[in-house]
Amino acid sequence: MKKILFLSIFLIFSIVSFAQSQQDYKDYLIENIEGNPALDNYKLYVFFNINILKEDAEYMAGRNLSSDQFSNLFIYGYEIYRTNKKSQLMGQAFKCIDMSGIKKVSTYQDNFQGKKFYVVKIYMNNGYLSTSGSPDVRIENKYEHEIKLNCKQVTAENIKKSILKLAKMNGASDAYDGNDLFN
């Protein structure tokens, strides 16, 4: 009887711990991606099932989502403004990524107009939900996505690692670090 009680408590603790771990990774990504736009006239946003309504996620994905698809969804988007005062919107775009379909995540440094920034690049397996576009146009089955960030290398690496951890927690057991030379 004591073994059953112990196993029950252990199982409950494990489930709660796993859920909290996912929540912590999602919170980290929201805070660190939204807080580090590559250019001053960009505004970034990140959505998971914890901070978006299912109907809004379905609108952005351009399709109805099952409960599993909704819980695996990672939405990254940005708005581009004419100036850094963010008063005149020039355009917006977003990417809807099924975390269970992530194959590889890598980082590299790039520059644009003399400004250095880091890029977190996400590669997808074939056949998983992956949409890129704007409110009017959607491109289905895009297999590479980039997140451009104005941050330190350690922050870009931690974002990459957090995306990989979430991908593995959501079923992408073969997802790997694209910067690891031994893969």
Backbone as JSON Lines, residues from 0, in Angstrom:
{"i":0,"aa":"M","n":[0.82,-1.19,0.0],"ca":[0.0,0.0,0.0],"c":[0.87,1.26,0.0]}
{"i":1,"aa":"K","n":[1.96,1.21,0.78],"ca":[2.85,2.36,0.84],"c":[3.52,2.59,-0.51]}
{"i":2,"aa":"K","n":[3.85,1.5,-1.23],"ca":[4.47,1.62,-2.54],"c":[3.52,2.29,-3.53]}
{"i":3,"aa":"I","n":[2.27,1.92,-3.48],"ca":[1.27,2.52,-4.39],"c":[1.11,3.99,-4.09]}
{"i":4,"aa":"L","n":[1.04,4.34,-2.81],"ca":[0.92,5.75,-2.42],"c":[2.16,6.52,-2.86]}
{"i":5,"aa":"F","n":[3.34,5.96,-2.63],"ca":[4.58,6.61,-3.05],"c":[4.62,6.8,-4.56]}
{"i":6,"aa":"L","n":[4.28,5.77,-5.33],"ca":[4.27,5.86,-6.78],"c":[3.25,6.88,-7.28]}
{"i":7,"aa":"S","n":[2.1,6.95,-6.63],"ca":[1.08,7.93,-7.01],"c":[1.58,9.34,-6.77]}
{"i":8,"aa":"I","n":[2.18,9.58,-5.63],"ca":[2.71,10.92,-5.33],"c":[3.83,11.27,-6.3]}
{"i":9,"aa":"F","n":[4.71,10.31,-6.57],"ca":[5.81,10.53,-7.51],"c":[5.28,10.86,-8.91]}
{"i":10,"aa":"L","n":[4.28,10.14,-9.37],"ca":[3.69,10.37,-10.68],"c":[3.06,11.76,-10.76]}
{"i":11,"aa":"I","n":[2.31,12.14,-9.75],"ca":[1.68,13.47,-9.73],"c":[2.76,14.55,-9.74]}
{"i":12,"aa":"F","n":[3.8,14.39,-8.92],"ca":[4.88,15.35,-8.87],"c":[5.57,15.46,-10.23]}
{"i":13,"aa":"S","n":[5.79,14.33,-10.91],"ca":[6.44,14.33,-12.22],"c":[5.61,15.08,-13.26]}
{"i":14,"aa":"I","n":[4.31,14.86,-13.26],"ca":[3.43,15.53,-14.23],"c":[3.42,17.04,-13.98]}
{"i":15,"aa":"V","n":[3.3,17.45,-12.72],"ca":[3.29,18.87,-12.38],"c":[4.63,19.5,-12.73]}
{"i":16,"aa":"S","n":[5.71,18.81,-12.45],"ca":[7.05,19.31,-12.75],"c":[7.25,19.47,-14.25]}
{"i":17,"aa":"F","n":[6.81,18.51,-15.05],"ca":[6.92,18.57,-16.5],"c":[6.14,19.76,-17.05]}
{"i":18,"aa":"A","n":[4.91,19.95,-16.57],"ca":[4.08,21.06,-17.03],"c":[4.71,22.4,-16.65]}
{"i":19,"aa":"Q","n":[5.25,22.5,-15.45],"ca":[5.88,23.75,-15.02],"c":[7.14,24.01,-15.83]}
{"i":20,"aa":"S","n":[7.87,22.97,-16.17],"ca":[9.08,23.11,-16.97],"c":[8.74,23.68,-18.35]}
{"i":21,"aa":"Q","n":[7.69,23.15,-18.98],"ca":[7.24,23.68,-20.27],"c":[6.84,25.15,-20.14]}
{"i":22,"aa":"Q","n":[6.11,25.46,-19.09],"ca":[5.68,26.85,-18.85],"c":[6.9,27.76,-18.7]}
{"i":23,"aa":"D","n":[7.91,27.32,-17.97],"ca":[9.12,28.12,-17.77],"c":[9.85,28.38,-19.09]}
{"i":24,"aa":"Y","n":[9.98,27.37,-19.94],"ca":[10.62,27.55,-21.24],"c":[9.82,28.52,-22.12]}
{"i":25,"aa":"K","n":[8.52,28.38,-22.11],"ca":[7.67,29.28,-22.91],"c":[7.78,30.71,-22.41]}
{"i":26,"aa":"D","n":[7.73,30.9,-21.1],"ca":[7.88,32.25,-20.54],"c":[9.23,32.85,-20.9]}
{"i":27,"aa":"Y","n":[10.28,32.05,-20.83],"ca":[11.62,32.52,-21.18],"c":[11.66,32.98,-22.64]}
{"i":28,"aa":"L","n":[11.1,32.17,-23.55],"ca":[11.1,32.52,-24.97],"c":[10.29,33.78,-25.24]}
{"i":29,"aa":"I","n":[9.13,33.9,-24.62],"ca":[8.31,35.09,-24.81],"c":[9.1,36.33,-24.4]}
{"i":30,"aa":"E","n":[9.67,36.29,-23.21],"ca":[10.39,37.45,-22.68],"c":[11.63,37.79,-23.51]}
{"i":31,"aa":"N","n":[12.42,36.79,-23.89],"ca":[13.69,37.06,-24.55],"c":[13.59,37.28,-26.05]}
{"i":32,"aa":"I","n":[12.59,36.75,-26.7],"ca":[12.41,37.06,-28.12],"c":[11.75,38.42,-28.27]}
{"i":33,"aa":"E","n":[10.66,38.66,-27.55],"ca":[9.96,39.94,-27.66],"c":[10.84,41.11,-27.22]}
{"i":34,"aa":"G","n":[11.77,40.88,-26.3],"ca":[12.61,41.95,-25.77],"c":[13.86,42.25,-26.56]}
{"i":35,"aa":"N","n":[14.09,41.55,-27.68],"ca":[15.34,41.73,-28.43],"c":[15.12,41.83,-29.94]}
{"i":36,"aa":"P","n":[14.32,42.8,-30.41],"ca":[14.14,42.91,-31.87],"c":[15.45,43.27,-32.56]}
{"i":37,"aa":"A","n":[15.68,42.73,-33.75],"ca":[16.93,42.96,-34.48],"c":[17.11,44.43,-34.83]}
{"i":38,"aa":"L","n":[16.04,45.1,-35.19],"ca":[16.11,46.52,-35.56],"c":[15.16,47.33,-34.68]}
{"i":39,"aa":"D","n":[15.48,48.59,-34.5],"ca":[14.68,49.45,-33.6],"c":[13.25,49.65,-34.08]}
{"i":40,"aa":"N","n":[13.01,49.55,-35.39],"ca":[11.66,49.77,-35.9],"c":[10.85,48.47,-36.01]}
{"i":41,"aa":"Y","n":[11.32,47.4,-35.39],"ca":[10.61,46.12,-35.34],"c":[9.98,45.94,-33.97]}
{"i":42,"aa":"K","n":[8.83,45.31,-33.96],"ca":[8.21,44.86,-32.71],"c":[7.95,43.36,-32.88]}
{"i":43,"aa":"L","n":[8.48,42.55,-31.95],"ca":[8.34,41.1,-32.03],"c":[7.26,40.61,-31.07]}
{"i":44,"aa":"Y","n":[6.63,39.5,-31.43],"ca":[5.69,38.86,-30.51],"c":[5.78,37.35,-30.66]}
{"i":45,"aa":"V","n":[5.49,36.68,-29.54],"ca":[5.56,35.22,-29.46],"c":[4.29,34.72,-28.79]}
{"i":46,"aa":"F","n":[3.68,33.69,-29.38],"ca":[2.49,33.1,-28.8],"c":[2.65,31.59,-28.67]}
{"i":47,"aa":"F","n":[2.17,31.09,-27.56],"ca":[2.01,29.66,-27.32],"c":[0.56,29.46,-26.88]}
{"i":48,"aa":"N","n":[0.2,28.23,-26.58],"ca":[-1.17,27.97,-26.12],"c":[-1.48,28.65,-24.79]}
{"i":49,"aa":"I","n":[-0.47,29.19,-24.1],"ca":[-0.69,29.83,-22.81],"c":[-1.07,31.31,-22.92]}
{"i":50,"aa":"N","n":[-0.84,31.93,-24.09],"ca":[-1.11,33.36,-24.2],"c":[-1.85,33.76,-25.48]}
{"i":51,"aa":"I","n":[-2.57,32.8,-26.08],"ca":[-3.38,33.1,-27.26],"c":[-4.62,32.22,-27.22]}
{"i":52,"aa":"L","n":[-5.72,32.74,-27.71],"ca":[-6.94,31.94,-27.83],"c":[-6.81,30.99,-29.01]}
{"i":53,"aa":"K","n":[-7.43,29.84,-28.89],"ca":[-7.34,28.82,-29.95],"c":[-7.87,29.38,-31.27]}
{"i":54,"aa":"E","n":[-8.96,30.15,-31.23],"ca":[-9.53,30.71,-32.45],"c":[-8.55,31.65,-33.14]}
{"i":55,"aa":"D","n":[-7.82,32.45,-32.37],"ca":[-6.82,33.35,-32.95],"c":[-5.65,32.56,-33.55]}
{"i":56,"aa":"A","n":[-5.23,31.5,-32.87],"ca":[-4.16,30.66,-33.38],"c":[-4.6,29.99,-34.69]}
{"i":57,"aa":"E","n":[-5.86,29.54,-34.75],"ca":[-6.37,28.92,-35.97],"c":[-6.41,29.93,-37.12]}
{"i":58,"aa":"Y","n":[-6.76,31.16,-36.83],"ca":[-6.77,32.2,-37.85],"c":[-5.36,32.4,-38.41]}
{"i":59,"aa":"M","n":[-4.37,32.48,-37.51],"ca":[-3.0,32.69,-37.96],"c":[-2.46,31.48,-38.71]}
{"i":60,"aa":"A","n":[-2.83,30.28,-38.27],"ca":[-2.38,29.05,-38.94],"c":[-3.13,28.82,-40.25]}
{"i":61,"aa":"G","n":[-4.28,29.45,-40.4],"ca":[-5.06,29.28,-41.62],"c":[-5.8,27.96,-41.7]}
{"i":62,"aa":"R","n":[-6.05,27.32,-40.54],"ca":[-6.75,26.03,-40.52],"c":[-7.25,25.75,-39.1]}
{"i":63,"aa":"N","n":[-8.14,24.77,-39.01],"ca":[-8.57,24.31,-37.69],"c":[-7.45,23.48,-37.08]}
{"i":64,"aa":"L","n":[-7.29,23.61,-35.76],"ca":[-6.23,22.89,-35.06],"c":[-6.82,21.91,-34.07]}
{"i":65,"aa":"S","n":[-6.27,20.72,-34.03],"ca":[-6.65,19.76,-32.99],"c":[-6.06,20.25,-31.68]}
{"i":66,"aa":"S","n":[-6.46,19.65,-30.58],"ca":[-5.91,20.03,-29.27],"c":[-4.41,19.84,-29.22]}
{"i":67,"aa":"D","n":[-3.92,18.74,-29.8],"ca":[-2.47,18.49,-29.83],"c":[-1.75,19.53,-30.68]}
{"i":68,"aa":"Q","n":[-2.3,19.84,-31.85],"ca":[-1.66,20.85,-32.7],"c":[-1.62,22.21,-32.0]}
{"i":69,"aa":"F","n":[-2.69,22.56,-31.3],"ca":[-2.74,23.83,-30.59],"c":[-1.71,23.86,-29.46]}
{"i":70,"aa":"S","n":[-1.59,22.77,-28.71],"ca":[-0.63,22.76,-27.6],"c":[0.81,22.7,-28.09]}
{"i":71,"aa":"N","n":[1.05,22.24,-29.32],"ca":[2.4,22.18,-29.89],"c":[2.78,23.43,-30.68]}
{"i":72,"aa":"L","n":[1.86,24.38,-30.83],"ca":[2.07,25.52,-31.72],"c":[2.96,26.59,-31.1]}
{"i":73,"aa":"F","n":[3.9,27.06,-31.88],"ca":[4.8,28.17,-31.54],"c":[4.61,29.21,-32.64]}
{"i":74,"aa":"I","n":[4.11,30.39,-32.27],"ca":[3.88,31.45,-33.25],"c":[4.86,32.58,-32.95]}
{"i":75,"aa":"Y","n":[5.63,32.94,-33.96],"ca":[6.57,34.05,-33.87],"c":[6.16,35.06,-34.93]}
{"i":76,"aa":"G","n":[6.1,36.32,-34.56],"ca":[5.73,37.33,-35.54],"c":[6.43,38.65,-35.29]}
{"i":77,"aa":"Y","n":[6.29,39.51,-36.27],"ca":[6.88,40.84,-36.12],"c":[6.08,41.87,-36.9]}
{"i":78,"aa":"E","n":[6.18,43.09,-36.44],"ca":[5.6,44.25,-37.11],"c":[6.75,45.17,-37.46]}
{"i":79,"aa":"I","n":[6.69,45.79,-38.64],"ca":[7.72,46.71,-39.08],"c":[7.1,48.1,-39.18]}
{"i":80,"aa":"Y","n":[7.74,49.06,-38.53],"ca":[7.25,50.43,-38.52],"c":[8.21,51.32,-39.32]}
{"i":81,"aa":"R","n":[7.66,52.45,-39.8],"ca":[8.46,53.38,-40.59],"c":[9.65,53.92,-39.77]}
{"i":82,"aa":"T","n":[9.41,54.22,-38.52],"ca":[10.48,54.71,-37.63],"c":[10.44,53.92,-36.34]}
{"i":83,"aa":"N","n":[11.42,54.17,-35.48],"ca":[11.44,53.45,-34.22],"c":[10.44,53.98,-33.21]}
{"i":84,"aa":"K","n":[9.68,55.03,-33.56],"ca":[8.62,55.53,-32.67],"c":[7.37,54.66,-32.74]}
{"i":85,"aa":"K","n":[7.33,53.75,-33.69],"ca":[6.25,52.76,-33.85],"c":[4.88,53.4,-34.05]}
{"i":86,"aa":"S","n":[4.85,54.45,-34.89],"ca":[3.57,55.12,-35.14],"c":[2.96,54.75,-36.49]}
{"i":87,"aa":"Q","n":[3.79,54.47,-37.5],"ca":[3.26,54.13,-38.82],"c":[3.65,52.69,-39.18]}
{"i":88,"aa":"L","n":[2.67,51.8,-39.13],"ca":[2.9,50.39,-39.44],"c":[3.1,50.21,-40.94]}
{"i":89,"aa":"M","n":[4.22,49.59,-41.31],"ca":[4.51,49.34,-42.73],"c":[4.1,47.92,-43.13]}
{"i":90,"aa":"G","n":[4.2,46.98,-42.21],"ca":[3.87,45.61,-42.55],"c":[4.02,44.71,-41.35]}
{"i":91,"aa":"Q","n":[3.5,43.51,-41.49],"ca":[3.63,42.53,-40.43],"c":[3.66,41.13,-41.04]}
{"i":92,"aa":"A","n":[4.27,40.23,-40.32],"ca":[4.37,38.84,-40.77],"c":[4.46,37.94,-39.56]}
{"i":93,"aa":"F","n":[4.18,36.66,-39.76],"ca":[4.26,35.7,-38.66],"c":[4.61,34.32,-39.2]}
{"i":94,"aa":"K","n":[5.04,33.47,-38.29],"ca":[5.37,32.09,-38.6],"c":[4.69,31.2,-37.58]}
{"i":95,"aa":"C","n":[3.97,30.2,-38.02],"ca":[3.32,29.22,-37.15],"c":[4.09,27.91,-37.29]}
{"i":96,"aa":"I","n":[4.62,27.44,-36.18],"ca":[5.51,26.28,-36.2],"c":[4.99,25.21,-35.25]}
{"i":97,"aa":"D","n":[4.84,23.99,-35.74],"ca":[4.49,22.84,-34.9],"c":[5.78,22.35,-34.26]}
{"i":98,"aa":"M","n":[5.91,22.53,-32.95],"ca":[7.15,22.19,-32.26],"c":[7.49,20.7,-32.36]}
{"i":99,"aa":"S","n":[6.5,19.84,-32.56],"ca":[6.79,18.41,-32.68],"c":[7.43,18.08,-34.01]}
{"i":100,"aa":"G","n":[7.45,19.03,-34.96],"ca":[8.05,18.81,-36.27],"c":[9.4,19.46,-36.45]}
{"i":101,"aa":"I","n":[9.96,20.01,-35.38],"ca":[11.28,20.66,-35.49],"c":[12.35,19.59,-35.65]}
{"i":102,"aa":"K","n":[13.2,19.79,-36.66],"ca":[14.29,18.85,-36.94],"c":[15.61,19.36,-36.37]}
{"i":103,"aa":"K","n":[15.89,20.65,-36.56],"ca":[17.18,21.2,-36.18],"c":[17.01,22.68,-35.85]}
{"i":104,"aa":"V","n":[17.8,23.17,-34.89],"ca":[17.81,24.6,-34.55],"c":[19.26,25.02,-34.48]}
{"i":105,"aa":"S","n":[19.6,26.12,-35.15],"ca":[20.97,26.61,-35.12],"c":[20.99,28.12,-34.94]}
{"i":106,"aa":"T","n":[22.15,28.67,-34.63],"ca":[22.31,30.12,-34.49],"c":[23.52,30.55,-35.3]}
{"i":107,"aa":"Y","n":[23.48,31.78,-35.76],"ca":[24.63,32.38,-36.41],"c":[24.51,33.9,-36.31]}
{"i":108,"aa":"Q","n":[25.65,34.56,-36.52],"ca":[25.65,36.02,-36.46],"c":[25.56,36.56,-37.88]}
{"i":109,"aa":"D","n":[24.82,37.64,-38.06],"ca":[24.63,38.27,-39.35],"c":[24.7,39.78,-39.14]}
{"i":110,"aa":"N","n":[24.67,40.54,-40.23],"ca":[24.57,41.99,-40.08],"c":[23.75,42.58,-41.21]}
{"i":111,"aa":"F","n":[23.14,43.7,-40.91],"ca":[22.28,44.4,-41.86],"c":[22.5,45.88,-41.64]}
{"i":112,"aa":"Q","n":[22.85,46.59,-42.7],"ca":[23.1,48.03,-42.62],"c":[24.1,48.35,-41.51]}
{"i":113,"aa":"G","n":[25.14,47.53,-41.4],"ca":[26.19,47.76,-40.42],"c":[25.86,47.38,-38.99]}
{"i":114,"aa":"K","n":[24.67,46.83,-38.78],"ca":[24.28,46.44,-37.43],"c":[24.34,44.92,-37.31]}
{"i":115,"aa":"K","n":[25.06,44.44,-36.29],"ca":[25.17,42.99,-36.07],"c":[23.99,42.49,-35.25]}
{"i":116,"aa":"F","n":[23.54,41.3,-35.6],"ca":[22.47,40.65,-34.84],"c":[22.63,39.15,-34.96]}
{"i":117,"aa":"Y","n":[21.89,38.42,-34.14],"ca":[21.94,36.96,-34.18],"c":[20.66,36.42,-34.81]}
{"i":118,"aa":"V","n":[20.8,35.31,-35.49],"ca":[19.68,34.64,-36.13],"c":[19.55,33.25,-35.51]}
{"i":119,"aa":"V","n":[18.35,32.92,-35.06],"ca":[18.03,31.57,-34.62],"c":[17.26,30.96,-35.78]}
{"i":120,"aa":"K","n":[17.8,29.91,-36.37],"ca":[17.19,29.29,-37.54],"c":[16.59,27.95,-37.15]}
{"i":121,"aa":"I","n":[15.32,27.76,-37.51],"ca":[14.57,26.55,-37.18],"c":[14.29,25.79,-38.48]}
{"i":122,"aa":"Y","n":[14.67,24.53,-38.51],"ca":[14.43,23.65,-39.66],"c":[13.34,22.66,-39.29]}
{"i":123,"aa":"M","n":[12.41,22.43,-40.21],"ca":[11.27,21.55,-39.96],"c":[11.39,20.24,-40.71]}
{"i":124,"aa":"N","n":[10.81,19.17,-40.14],"ca":[10.63,17.91,-40.84],"c":[9.49,18.07,-41.83]}
{"i":125,"aa":"N","n":[9.46,17.26,-42.86],"ca":[8.36,17.29,-43.84],"c":[7.05,16.88,-43.19]}
{"i":126,"aa":"G","n":[5.96,17.49,-43.63],"ca":[4.64,17.05,-43.23],"c":[4.11,17.65,-41.94]}
{"i":127,"aa":"Y","n":[4.82,18.56,-41.31],"ca":[4.33,19.18,-40.08],"c":[3.8,20.57,-40.36]}
{"i":128,"aa":"L","n":[2.87,21.01,-39.52],"ca":[2.29,22.34,-39.67],"c":[3.39,23.38,-39.61]}
{"i":129,"aa":"S","n":[3.51,24.13,-40.67],"ca":[4.49,25.19,-40.73],"c":[3.99,26.21,-41.73]}
{"i":130,"aa":"T","n":[3.56,27.34,-41.23],"ca":[2.97,28.37,-42.08],"c":[3.74,29.66,-41.87]}
{"i":131,"aa":"S","n":[3.93,30.4,-42.93],"ca":[4.56,31.7,-42.85],"c":[3.7,32.65,-43.64]}
{"i":132,"aa":"G","n":[3.62,33.89,-43.21],"ca":[2.84,34.83,-43.99],"c":[2.48,36.09,-43.25]}
{"i":133,"aa":"S","n":[1.41,36.71,-43.74],"ca":[0.88,37.94,-43.17],"c":[-0.61,37.73,-43.0]}
{"i":134,"aa":"P","n":[-1.33,38.72,-42.45],"ca":[-2.77,38.53,-42.29],"c":[-3.51,38.21,-43.6]}
{"i":135,"aa":"D","n":[-2.94,38.61,-44.74],"ca":[-3.63,38.39,-46.02],"c":[-3.1,37.22,-46.83]}
{"i":136,"aa":"V","n":[-1.84,36.86,-46.65],"ca":[-1.21,35.84,-47.49],"c":[-0.53,34.82,-46.58]}
{"i":137,"aa":"R","n":[-0.72,33.53,-46.89],"ca":[-0.07,32.46,-46.13],"c":[0.69,31.54,-47.08]}
{"i":138,"aa":"I","n":[1.88,31.14,-46.65],"ca":[2.68,30.19,-47.4],"c":[2.73,28.92,-46.57]}
{"i":139,"aa":"E","n":[2.18,27.85,-47.1],"ca":[2.14,26.57,-46.39],"c":[3.45,25.82,-46.53]}
{"i":140,"aa":"N","n":[3.71,24.96,-45.57],"ca":[4.83,24.01,-45.61],"c":[6.18,24.67,-45.85]}
{"i":141,"aa":"K","n":[6.44,25.7,-45.11],"ca":[7.77,26.31,-45.15],"c":[8.67,25.52,-44.21]}
{"i":142,"aa":"Y","n":[9.85,25.13,-44.65],"ca":[10.69,24.22,-43.88],"c":[11.84,24.9,-43.16]}
{"i":143,"aa":"E","n":[11.99,26.21,-43.32],"ca":[13.01,26.95,-42.59],"c":[12.4,28.26,-42.1]}
{"i":144,"aa":"H","n":[12.71,28.61,-40.86],"ca":[12.23,29.86,-40.28],"c":[13.38,30.54,-39.56]}
{"i":145,"aa":"E","n":[13.43,31.87,-39.63],"ca":[14.48,32.62,-38.97],"c":[13.87,33.6,-37.97]}
{"i":146,"aa":"I","n":[14.52,33.7,-36.82],"ca":[14.17,34.7,-35.8],"c":[15.41,35.57,-35.64]}
{"i":147,"aa":"K","n":[15.3,36.85,-36.01],"ca":[16.43,37.78,-35.95],"c":[16.35,38.57,-34.64]}
{"i":148,"aa":"L","n":[17.48,38.59,-33.91],"ca":[17.49,39.18,-32.58],"c":[18.71,40.09,-32.37]}
{"i":149,"aa":"N","n":[18.49,41.18,-31.67],"ca":[19.57,42.05,-31.24],"c":[19.87,41.68,-29.79]}
{"i":150,"aa":"C","n":[20.79,40.76,-29.61],"ca":[21.09,40.26,-28.27],"c":[22.53,39.76,-28.23]}
{"i":151,"aa":"K","n":[22.95,39.36,-27.06],"ca":[24.28,38.77,-26.91],"c":[24.22,37.32,-27.4]}
{"i":152,"aa":"Q","n":[25.39,36.78,-27.72],"ca":[25.46,35.41,-28.21],"c":[24.88,34.42,-27.21]}
{"i":153,"aa":"V","n":[25.15,34.64,-25.93],"ca":[24.66,33.71,-24.91],"c":[23.12,33.68,-24.89]}
{"i":154,"aa":"T","n":[22.49,34.82,-25.11],"ca":[21.02,34.87,-25.14],"c":[20.5,34.11,-26.35]}
{"i":155,"aa":"A","n":[21.11,34.31,-27.52],"ca":[20.7,33.58,-28.73],"c":[20.87,32.07,-28.53]}
{"i":156,"aa":"E","n":[21.97,31.67,-27.91],"ca":[22.2,30.25,-27.65],"c":[21.15,29.68,-26.69]}
{"i":157,"aa":"N","n":[20.81,30.45,-25.65],"ca":[19.8,29.99,-24.69],"c":[18.41,29.92,-25.32]}
{"i":158,"aa":"I","n":[18.11,30.82,-26.24],"ca":[16.83,30.76,-26.96],"c":[16.8,29.49,-27.81]}
{"i":159,"aa":"K","n":[17.91,29.22,-28.51],"ca":[18.01,28.0,-29.32],"c":[17.8,26.76,-28.45]}
{"i":160,"aa":"K","n":[18.49,26.71,-27.32],"ca":[18.36,25.55,-26.42],"c":[16.95,25.41,-25.88]}
{"i":161,"aa":"S","n":[16.29,26.53,-25.58],"ca":[14.91,26.47,-25.08],"c":[13.96,25.95,-26.14]}
{"i":162,"aa":"I","n":[14.14,26.38,-27.38],"ca":[13.3,25.87,-28.47],"c":[13.53,24.37,-28.65]}
{"i":163,"aa":"L","n":[14.78,23.94,-28.58],"ca":[15.09,22.51,-28.7],"c":[14.46,21.71,-27.57]}
{"i":164,"aa":"K","n":[14.55,22.21,-26.33],"ca":[13.95,21.51,-25.18],"c":[12.44,21.38,-25.36]}
{"i":165,"aa":"L","n":[11.78,22.49,-25.75],"ca":[10.33,22.43,-25.97],"c":[9.97,21.48,-27.1]}
{"i":166,"aa":"A","n":[10.76,21.49,-28.17],"ca":[10.5,20.58,-29.28],"c":[10.56,19.13,-28.81]}
{"i":167,"aa":"K","n":[11.58,18.8,-28.02],"ca":[11.72,17.43,-27.52],"c":[10.59,17.08,-26.56]}
{"i":168,"aa":"M","n":[10.16,18.03,-25.74],"ca":[9.05,17.77,-24.82],"c":[7.74,17.56,-25.57]}
{"i":169,"aa":"N","n":[7.66,18.11,-26.8],"ca":[6.45,17.99,-27.6],"c":[6.55,16.93,-28.68]}
{"i":170,"aa":"G","n":[7.48,16.01,-28.54],"ca":[7.5,14.86,-29.43],"c":[8.58,14.84,-30.49]}
{"i":171,"aa":"A","n":[9.39,15.88,-30.62],"ca":[10.46,15.89,-31.63],"c":[11.73,15.32,-31.01]}
{"i":172,"aa":"S","n":[11.7,14.03,-30.72],"ca":[12.81,13.4,-30.0],"c":[14.12,13.42,-30.77]}
{"i":173,"aa":"D","n":[14.05,13.53,-32.1],"ca":[15.28,13.55,-32.89],"c":[15.76,14.96,-33.23]}
{"i":174,"aa":"A","n":[15.14,16.0,-32.65],"ca":[15.58,17.38,-32.89],"c":[16.99,17.56,-32.33]}
{"i":175,"aa":"Y","n":[17.82,18.3,-33.06],"ca":[19.2,18.46,-32.61],"c":[19.71,19.87,-32.85]}
{"i":176,"aa":"D","n":[20.82,20.17,-32.19],"ca":[21.5,21.45,-32.26],"c":[22.31,21.49,-33.54]}
{"i":177,"aa":"G","n":[21.95,22.39,-34.44],"ca":[22.65,22.5,-35.72],"c":[24.05,23.05,-35.63]}
{"i":178,"aa":"N","n":[24.43,23.63,-34.48],"ca":[25.78,24.14,-34.28],"c":[26.71,23.1,-33.67]}
{"i":179,"aa":"D","n":[26.17,21.96,-33.31],"ca":[26.97,20.89,-32.7],"c":[27.66,20.13,-33.83]}
{"i":180,"aa":"L","n":[28.98,20.22,-33.9],"ca":[29.72,19.59,-34.98],"c":[29.73,18.08,-34.93]}
{"i":181,"aa":"F","n":[29.3,17.51,-33.8],"ca":[29.35,16.05,-33.65],"c":[28.01,15.39,-33.94]}
{"i":182,"aa":"N","n":[27.03,16.11,-34.48],"ca":[25.74,15.51,-34.84],"c":[25.78,14.96,-36.23]}
